[in-house]
């Protein structure tokens, strides 16, 4: 961690080196991370975590390009790929990926994939 002073503000910044992959794996060893949405952010985050040994499930509605991309990337319906409207099968942790322009409406029903 690094101490920063900006004007009269003092902050502690957490750096990448504070959480190397081994430590992240240890922290998340018994967790399943649910990523809701498979847009640019959701795809990148879920694949990155999966590739680094974190247990991940993806919530993406069936049909459309994003769902097809989930299948191409190896997510398995009923095992690692789920309908986000249904209750999560397991895992208390989640990450919701919203596009920057859509943050005001994140969580609301949208026609965007």
Rosetta blueprint (number, residue, H / E / L):
1 X L
2 X E
3 X E
4 X E
5 X E
6 X E
7 X L
8 X L
9 X E
10 X E
11 X E
12 X E
13 X E
14 X L
15 X L
16 X H
17 X H
18 X H
19 X H
20 X L
21 X H
22 X H
23 X H
24 X H
25 X H
26 X H
27 X H
28 X L
29 X L
30 X L
31 X L
32 X E
33 X E
34 X E
35 X E
36 X E
37 X L
38 X L
39 X L
40 X H
41 X H
42 X H
43 X H
44 X H
45 X H
46 X H
47 X H
48 X H
49 X H
50 X H
51 X H
52 X L
53 X L
54 X L
55 X E
56 X E
57 X E
58 X E
59 X E
60 X L
61 X L
62 X L
63 X L
64 X H
65 X H
66 X H
67 X H
68 X H
69 X H
70 X H
71 X H
72 X H
73 X L
74 X L
75 X L
76 X L
77 X E
78 X L
79 X L
80 X L
81 X E
82 X E
83 X L
84 X L
85 X L
86 X L
87 X L
88 X L
89 X L
90 X L
91 X L
92 X L
93 X E
94 X E
95 X E
96 X E
97 X L
98 X L
99 X L
100 X H
101 X H
102 X H
103 X H
104 X H
105 X H
106 X L
107 X L
108 X L
109 X L
110 X L
111 X L
112 X L
113 X L
